[in-house]
């Protein structure tokens, strides 16, 4: 080989040809119908050939048997043997699991079990919790089948969790537990519903999820019908997108008026043939069935909406002295500079104070000497929040107040405004303070500026934050080669985009059309425009203002230098990217 | 205090079937999956087949034969690499089988020099060998603005035995061991042929470049 640099070496030559082949893609003349016809002919021939083989085979076997029979009849004329073919079931050893119909109730029950590999329950976004099944025949499914169907064998069960609760504390409410959890004060972040059965009895089955913070979730599984209800409390923690459950108390009662009684039980998880997730009860000997949970569409949930959590914790002071800090003494009566949670100011100090609230509130006996922080809390805001509003209610509680109490409000040590209390006769006043979101984690503080012996006593209630969110939503539609028409699913997606555009009049939609590099440049340019046009037709039909629509046909997309995944690259290039920007949402109190 | 998130969120992208999904459906002879697979890969596989054939219709026949094999043997795909890679390998194997059949019938070019002389009369063997020794200038080839079509045409001018090895090694990126297995030859034999094929291509390109520059 000549080593002179001027001469083409092996690598240069190879690269030259690789490039040439990459460019030399032929026009797509493949035709499914032609191929299908050939395929059918081939299958027909194959069948005939197999049939002939079978005929010839049968002929030889019959001949062989005839010969043997002829031989046998000549040799052994009396005893005719009987061939016993026992059924396959006779040879199957059933698993020795007593009293559970062969279902999973192992000797060593796991105290805590994480749902492994399949399925994975993922928190996809803050406002949506989705149970997703990955790596199972490549499918992704939600609870979307209306049928109820049992685990039919031990092998069907992927994982199970077992109740670790021994004693249990009675509570009157379904959504309360002994740890102070009360669902009415939190927002439900996930709800799945389905039909199930346990033995012959049918149940409505529900799985609810509440966010407790720090990646902890409260979960309740309930099985309910006209005559009884079973409730499984569970604590769930999220790590690496995997939600693991620890089952707590299991309780049941006949009807709503009856008291709860503790019972025991297990929950089992399994995967259906289509990749569905089954969740079932498997702790009873009469268990024959299971259930399949169905996820309700967003916003269509009778039990509540799927929503983010109010970032201020215990803002109504219903949970007592939890989740906030204060420089004041806590509940030390007969001392100045102290705070107490009450539902009537007279319980704070009968002689000097009065005023009632809607439930509990924080009563403050102001300091005569110091400007101190009454209330402080670290708050985690929704990630797409760009602006917020801190709100609270204020009322003077001093019976003979001669001066108003002034409070300063800070967000991340930055002053955001002041509030002055009115006398208690005027009742509760609401104050709102706007703040810019500088960080996902922010500290809010309410300080008492008024010092002295008279009039700086105040009550605070219902502290909350309203978050303003900005968002952009994007999705892509993909196409078959040389095609630009939309299928039914794609049409419904575009229609849902129209819904969003109608709902948010300030929003703007951008369409970018692409084509793969097969065929020539001009045709691909035209193809990418045709793909956009199909979407524009729907938008125009829905009377979306033209000023709100931008589009550009980008034509063909060049391939990256990786010949192994050419098909995948081209497939990805046959698309239209849709982006809706400047959607503003509000998260209510 | 029940809060309502008013923002309607569109979630996710439309997804195509994964390789495992396709395999699963094809095992059950799902006609939709067959159509999906064919339409997804046909154009790319036609390009692969064209590399080993002389014309479009022959390439189409090979591609169809390849897809027959894919559908009939889908259970043999083991998910270790991409399905596209596996299909491509099937196509290459079918194409090479055809090449072997042609080889047996001696339909391919009998001799590189004979064939080359037919196309480029007036070039003596000595001259070719001389060119081979000196090696064609890379700049010359680039400067002469040889088109993609001409480059590929040049490849067709060398004997098919060499041409195939060059394509398997350079375009399909197979190793000599694999090539040896496919073509039923020694690994060392494959190396020698590849080296020889590169030399032949250089020579052809050099002449092409000279011709163009003369014009």
Contacts between the chains, C-beta under 8 A, distances in Angstrom:
chain1	res1	chain2	res2	distance
A	1	B	135	7.6
A	2	B	133	7.4
A	2	B	134	6.6
A	2	B	135	3.7
A	4	B	135	6.8
A	6	B	137	5.2
A	6	B	138	6.6
A	6	B	139	6.3
A	7	B	134	7.5
A	7	B	135	3.6
A	7	B	136	6.6
A	7	B	137	6.1
A	7	B	138	6.4
A	8	B	135	6.8
A	8	B	136	5.8
A	8	B	137	7.2
A	8	B	138	4.0
A	8	B	141	6.3
A	8	B	202	6.0
A	8	B	205	7.4
A	9	B	138	7.8
A	10	B	198	5.8
A	12	B	138	5.5
A	13	B	198	5.8
A	13	B	201	6.4
A	13	B	202	6.7
A	14	B	170	4.6
A	16	B	141	7.7
A	16	B	151	6.6
A	17	B	151	6.7
A	17	B	155	7.1
A	17	B	166	7.6
A	17	B	170	5.6
A	17	B	171	6.9
A	17	B	201	7.9
A	18	B	170	6.4
A	18	B	171	6.5
A	20	B	148	4.6
A	20	B	151	4.4
A	20	B	152	5.8
A	21	B	47	7.7
A	21	B	51	6.9
A	21	B	152	7.5
A	21	B	171	5.4
A	23	B	148	4.9
A	24	B	47	7.4
A	24	B	148	5.5
A	24	B	149	7.6
A	24	B	152	6.0
A	25	B	43	7.4
A	25	B	47	5.4
A	26	B	43	7.5
A	26	B	46	6.0
A	26	B	47	5.8
A	26	B	50	6.0
A	26	B	56	7.3
A	28	B	42	7.1
A	28	B	43	3.9
A	28	B	46	7.4
A	29	B	46	7.3
A	29	B	56	7.1
A	29	B	60	7.4
A	30	B	38	7.2
A	30	B	39	7.7
A	30	B	42	3.3
A	30	B	43	5.9
A	30	B	46	5.8
A	30	B	60	7.6
A	30	B	63	7.2
A	32	B	35	5.4
A	32	B	38	5.4
A	32	B	39	5.9
A	32	B	42	7.8
A	35	B	38	5.9
A	35	B	42	7.8
A	35	B	64	5.7
A	35	B	67	6.5
A	36	B	35	7.6
A	38	B	64	5.7
A	38	B	68	8.0
A	39	B	34	7.7
A	39	B	67	7.9
A	39	B	68	6.8
A	39	B	71	7.4
A	42	B	68	6.1
A	124	B	11	6.8
A	125	B	9	6.9
A	125	B	11	7.4
A	127	B	5	4.8
A	127	B	7	7.3
A	127	B	9	6.4
A	128	B	9	6.7
A	128	B	11	6.6
A	130	B	11	7.8
A	137	B	20	5.8
A	137	B	21	6.3
A	137	B	24	5.0
A	138	B	17	7.2
A	138	B	18	3.6
A	138	B	19	7.1
A	138	B	20	3.7
A	138	B	21	4.0
A	138	B	24	7.2
A	139	B	21	6.3
A	140	B	15	7.7
A	185	B	1	6.8
A	187	B	2	6.6
A	187	B	3	5.6
A	298	B	8	7.5
A	298	B	9	7.4
A	299	B	8	7.6
A	304	B	2	5.9
A	305	B	2	7.4
A	305	B	3	7.8
A	305	B	4	5.1
A	305	B	5	6.6
A	306	B	5	7.2
A	307	B	2	7.7
A	307	B	3	4.9
A	307	B	4	6.0
A	307	B	5	4.3
A	308	B	3	7.2
A	308	B	5	5.9
A	309	B	3	8.0
A	310	B	1	6.3
A	310	B	3	5.8
A	316	B	1	7.2
A	464	B	1	7.6
A	469	B	7	6.3
A	471	B	7	6.1
A	471	B	9	7.6
A	473	B	9	6.5
A	473	B	10	5.0
A	475	B	10	5.6
A	475	B	12	7.2
A	475	B	13	5.5
A	475	B	14	7.5
A	476	B	13	5.1
A	476	B	14	7.1
A	477	B	14	6.1
A	478	B	14	5.8
A	478	B	16	6.5
A	480	B	39	5.8
A	480	B	40	8.0
A	481	B	39	6.7
A	481	B	43	6.1
A	489	B	14	6.8
A	490	B	14	6.8
A	493	B	10	7.5
A	493	B	14	7.2
A	496	B	8	7.9
A	496	B	10	6.2
A	497	B	10	6.9
A	499	B	8	6.8
A	500	B	8	5.4
A	500	B	10	6.9
A	503	B	8	6.3
A	518	B	43	5.5
A	563	B	171	7.8
A	563	B	173	7.6
A	564	B	82	7.1
A	564	B	84	7.7
A	564	B	85	6.1
A	565	B	82	6.5
A	565	B	84	6.7
A	566	B	44	5.5
A	566	B	84	7.4
A	567	B	40	6.4
A	567	B	41	5.5
A	567	B	44	5.0
A	567	B	84	4.4
A	568	B	82	7.4
A	568	B	84	6.6
A	570	B	44	7.1
A	571	B	16	6.3
A	571	B	40	6.6
A	580	B	10	7.9
A	583	B	7	6.3
A	585	B	5	6.6
A	585	B	6	4.9
A	585	B	7	3.0
A	586	B	6	5.7
A	587	B	3	6.0
A	587	B	5	5.8
A	587	B	6	7.7
A	588	B	3	4.9
A	588	B	4	5.5
A	588	B	6	7.7
A	589	B	1	6.8
A	589	B	3	6.6
